[in-house]
Amino acid sequence: MSKTLELLNWRYAAKKMQAGAAVPADKLEVILEAIRLSASSSGLQPYQVLIITDPVIKQQIREVAWNQSQVTDCSHLLVFAAWDNYTTERINMMFDLVNTQRGFKNEGWEAYRQKLLAYYPQRPAEQNFEHAARQAYIGLGSALIAAAEQQVDTTPMEGFEPEHVDKILNLAELGLKSVLLLPLGYREAEGDWLVNLKKVRREQADFIIKR
C-alpha cells in the first residue's frame, strides 16, 4: 500500500483529544503551508485560516459548536473563513500579486482578470460567498492529509453555528464568514468510541463510475 493510502487509513475524525497535548510548531507549520498551497478557483484563495489557541475563545466557540470537547481540548483550533463576497479590490489584489511575484504581465492572464471582474462582482454576495466557501473545503482536504503525514489528529467540523462564531471572532470586520472548524491535536484513545473501529467506505465498484 502506498504511503498516502496508509495515512488515509490511519486518520479518522477524533472524537476525543488529549487536553493539553501541544502540536509542535514545525508540524503546525507543515499543515498551514499545505493549506496555503492548495488549489483554488482562478487561484484567488478566497478564504483565510484563523488559529485559535486562547482557551477563553475556544470555550466560547465550543458553546456554539454542539459542545464538542475537541474544540477546547485540541492544541490549535483552525477556523476556515471564506470571503463574504468577490469584490473588484480582492480580485485585483490577487492578480496584482501574481504579476509581482512572477515579475511580468501576461496578456492572456490580464484578459482573464477582466473576465472575472466583469462576472463575479456583479453576482449576489451570497452566491459569491458560497463559491468561496467551496474553495475552503479544498484547503481542508489538504490539511487532513498533511496532518496525517505529521501524525497529528484532526476533527473536521460543520457542526457549529457560523453566525455566532463570526461574532466571537469579529469576522465581519474582515469581510469573512466562518465555514469550517478543524481542531488539531492528539487522539485520546480512552473515551473515544471511534478510535478502534474499522474504517468503512464503499468499495470502488460501488463508488467509482466509469463511462
For each residue, the residues with C-beta under 8 A, 3 or more apart:
1: 5 6 9
2: 5 6
3: 6 7
4: 7 8 145
5: 1 2 8 9
6: 1 2 3 9 10
7: 3 4 10 11 145 148 149
8: 4 5 11 145 148
9: 1 5 6 199
10: 6 7 148
11: 7 8 144 147 148 153 154
12: 194 195 199
13: 154 155 156 194
14: 17 70 153 154 155 183 185 187 188 192 194 195
15: 70 155 192 193 194 195
16: 69 70 73 187 188 190 191 192
17: 14 21 69 70 73 74 75 153 155 183 185 186 187 188
18: 21 73 185 186 187 188
19: 72 73 188
20: 73
21: 17 18 75 185 186
22: 75
23: 27 28 75 76 152 184 185 186
24: 27 28
25: 28 29
26: 29 30
27: 23 24 30 31 150 152
28: 23 24 25 31 32 51 76 184
29: 25 26 32 33
30: 26 27 33 34 146 149 150
31: 27 28 34 35 143 146 147 150 152 184
32: 28 29 35 36 49 51
33: 29 30 36 37 146
34: 30 31 37 38 142 143 145 146
35: 31 32 38 49 139 140 142 143 146
36: 32 33 45
37: 33 34 142
38: 34 35 138 139 141 142
39: 138
40: 43 44 45 46 47 135 138 139
41: 44 46 131 134 135
42: 94 112 116
43: 40 94 98
44: 40 41 86 90 91 94 135
45: 36 40 94 135
46: 40 41 82 83 86 90 131 132 135
47: 40 80 81 82 83 132 133 135 136 139 176 179
48: 80 81 174 176
49: 32 35 78 79 80 81 139
50: 78 79 81 169
51: 28 32 76 77 78
52: 57 58 61 76 77 78 79 169
53: 58 75 76 77
54: 57 58
55: 58 59 72
56: 59 60
57: 52 54 60 61 168 169
58: 52 53 54 55 61 62 71 72 74 77
59: 55 56 62 63 72
60: 56 57 63 64 168
61: 52 57 58 64 65 71 77 79 160 165 168 181
62: 58 59 65 67 68 69 71 72
63: 59 60 67
64: 60 61 160 161 164 165 168
65: 61 62 68 71 157 159 160 161 165 181
66: 159 160
67: 62 63
68: 62 65 71 155 157 159
69: 16 17 62 72 73
70: 14 15 16 17 73 74 155 157 183 185
71: 58 61 62 65 68 74 77 157 181 183
72: 19 55 58 59 62 69
73: 16 17 18 19 20 69 70 183 185 188
74: 17 58 70 71 77 155 183 184 185
75: 17 21 22 23 53 184 185 186
76: 23 28 51 52 53 183 184 185
77: 51 52 53 58 61 71 74 181 182 183 184
78: 49 50 51 52 143 181 182 183 184
79: 49 50 52 61 165 169 178 180 181 182
80: 47 48 49 136 139 140 178 179 180 181 182
81: 47 48 49 50 136 166 169 171 174 176 177 178 179
82: 46 47 129 132 133 135 136 176 177 179
83: 46 47 86 90 128 129 132 175 176
84: 125 129 172 175 176 177
85: 121 125 128 129 175
86: 44 46 83 90 91 116 120 121 123 128 131 132
87: 90 91 121
88: 91 92 117 121
89: 92 93
90: 44 46 83 86 87 93 94
91: 44 86 87 88 94 95 113 116 117 120 121
92: 88 89 95 96 113 117
93: 89 90 96 97
94: 42 43 44 45 90 91 97 98
95: 91 92 98 99 109 110 113
96: 92 93 99 100
97: 93 94 100 101
98: 43 94 95 101 102 109
99: 95 96 102 103 104 105 109
100: 96 97 103
101: 97 98
102: 98 99 106
103: 99 100
104: 99
105: 99 109 110
106: 102 109 110
107: 110 111
108: 111 112
109: 95 98 99 105 106 112 113
110: 95 105 106 107 113 114
111: 107 108 114 115
112: 42 108 109 115 116
113: 91 92 95 109 110 116 117
114: 110 111 117 118
115: 111 112 118 119
116: 42 86 91 112 113 119 120
117: 88 91 92 113 114 120 121
118: 114 115 122
119: 115 116 122 123
120: 86 91 116 117 123 128
121: 85 86 87 88 91 117
122: 118 119
123: 86 119 120 127 128
124: 127 128
125: 84 85 128 129
126: 129 130
127: 123 124 130 131
128: 83 85 86 120 123 124 125 131 132
129: 82 83 84 85 125 126 132 133 177
130: 126 127 133 134
131: 41 46 86 127 128 134 135
132: 46 47 82 83 86 128 129 135 136
133: 47 82 129 130 136 137 177 179
134: 41 130 131 137 138
135: 40 41 44 45 46 47 82 131 132 138 139
136: 47 80 81 82 132 133 139 140 179 180
137: 133 134 140 141 179 180
138: 38 39 40 134 135 141 142
139: 35 38 40 47 49 80 135 136 142 143
140: 35 80 136 137 143 144 156 180 182
141: 38 137 138 144 145
142: 34 35 37 38 138 139 145 146
143: 31 34 35 78 139 140 146 147 154 182
144: 11 140 141 147 148 154 156
145: 4 7 8 34 141 142 148 149
146: 30 31 33 34 35 142 143 149 150
147: 11 31 143 144 150 152 153 154 184
148: 7 8 10 11 144 145 151 152 154
149: 7 30 145 146
150: 27 30 31 146 147
151: 148
152: 23 27 31 147 148 184 185 186
153: 11 14 17 147 184 185 186 187
154: 11 13 14 143 144 147 148 182 183 184
155: 13 14 15 17 68 70 74 182 183
156: 13 140 144 180 181 182
157: 65 68 70 71 160 180 181 182 183
158: 180 181
159: 65 66 68
160: 61 64 65 66 157 164 165 178 181
161: 64 65 164 165
162: 165 166 177 178 179
163: 166 167
164: 64 160 161 167 168
165: 61 64 65 79 160 161 162 168 169 171 178 181
166: 81 162 163 169 170 171 172 176 177 178
167: 163 164 170 171 172
168: 57 60 61 64 164 165
169: 50 52 57 79 81 165 166 178
170: 166 167 173 174
171: 81 165 166 167 174 176 177 178
172: 84 166 167 175 176
173: 170
174: 48 81 170 171
175: 83 84 85 172
176: 47 48 81 82 83 84 166 171 172
177: 81 82 84 129 133 162 166 171
178: 79 80 81 160 162 165 166 169 171 181
179: 47 80 81 82 133 136 137 162
180: 79 80 136 137 140 156 157 158
181: 61 65 71 77 78 79 80 156 157 158 160 165 178
182: 77 78 79 80 140 143 154 155 156 157
183: 14 17 70 71 73 74 76 77 78 154 155 157
184: 23 28 31 74 75 76 77 78 147 152 153 154
185: 14 17 18 21 23 70 73 74 75 76 152 153
186: 17 18 21 23 75 152 153
187: 14 16 17 18 153 192 195
188: 14 16 17 18 19 73 191 192
189: 192 195 196
190: 16
191: 16 188
192: 14 15 16 187 188 189 195
193: 15 197
194: 12 13 14 15 197
195: 12 14 15 187 189 192
196: 189
197: 193 194
198:
199: 9 12
200:
201: 207
202: 206 207
203: 206 207
204: 207 208
205: 208
206: 202 203
207: 201 202 203 204
208: 204 205
209:
210:
211:
